[in-house]
């Protein structure tokens, strides 16, 4: 007859599953395709949020003005 402790020790000890291998580095072709996809997605995109509008307005130089050189009195 076995004791409860002996039965417990005969049980298999659960272990973690083996870890997955780390992701392999991208090939140059995969990197080029990824960059092309990102650039295509960003082409023509503009941030129209209120914060972006405020930031653009805040960074506009207010002390500069356009002077047309074809006017005779503009000097």
C-alpha positions as CSV (number, residue, x, y, z in Angstrom):
1,X,0.0,0.0,0.0
2,X,1.3,3.5,-1.0
3,X,0.9,6.6,1.0
4,X,-0.7,9.7,-0.4
5,X,2.7,11.4,-0.6
6,X,4.2,8.5,-2.6
7,X,1.2,8.6,-5.0
8,X,1.7,12.4,-5.4
9,X,5.4,11.9,-6.1
10,X,4.6,9.3,-8.8
11,X,2.5,11.8,-10.8
12,X,4.0,13.6,-13.7
13,X,5.2,17.1,-13.0
14,X,3.5,19.5,-15.3
15,X,5.9,21.7,-17.3
16,X,5.5,24.7,-19.5
17,X,5.2,24.1,-23.2
18,X,8.4,24.8,-25.1
19,X,8.9,28.4,-26.1
20,X,8.5,29.4,-29.7
21,X,11.6,30.3,-31.6
22,X,12.2,34.0,-31.9
23,X,10.9,35.7,-35.0
24,X,13.4,35.5,-37.8
25,X,14.8,38.8,-39.1
26,X,13.1,40.2,-42.2
27,X,14.8,39.7,-45.5
28,X,15.7,42.8,-47.5
29,X,12.8,42.0,-49.8
30,X,10.3,41.9,-46.9
31,X,11.7,45.1,-45.5
32,X,11.4,46.8,-48.9
33,X,7.8,45.6,-49.3
34,X,6.9,46.9,-45.8
35,X,8.4,50.3,-46.5
36,X,6.5,50.5,-49.8
37,X,3.2,49.6,-48.1
38,X,3.8,52.2,-45.4
39,X,4.6,55.0,-47.9
40,X,1.6,54.1,-50.0
41,X,-0.7,54.3,-47.0
42,X,0.8,57.7,-46.0
43,X,0.7,59.2,-49.5
44,X,-1.6,62.2,-49.6
45,X,-2.5,61.8,-45.9
46,X,-2.8,65.0,-43.8
47,X,-3.7,65.2,-40.1
48,X,-6.9,67.2,-40.0
49,X,-7.4,67.0,-36.2
50,X,-7.9,70.2,-34.2
51,X,-4.6,69.7,-32.4
52,X,-2.7,69.5,-35.7
53,X,-4.5,72.7,-36.9
54,X,-3.6,74.5,-33.7
55,X,0.1,73.3,-34.0
56,X,0.3,74.6,-37.6
57,X,-1.1,77.9,-36.6
58,X,1.2,78.3,-33.6
59,X,4.3,77.6,-35.7
60,X,3.5,79.9,-38.6
61,X,5.9,82.8,-38.5
62,X,3.8,85.9,-38.0
63,X,6.6,88.4,-38.4
64,X,7.2,87.5,-42.1
65,X,5.3,89.0,-45.0
66,X,5.4,88.4,-48.7
67,X,6.8,91.3,-50.8
68,X,6.2,91.2,-54.5
69,X,9.3,92.3,-56.3
70,X,7.4,93.2,-59.5
71,X,6.1,96.3,-57.7
72,X,8.2,99.4,-58.1
73,X,7.8,100.7,-54.6
74,X,8.5,97.4,-52.8
75,X,12.0,97.8,-51.4
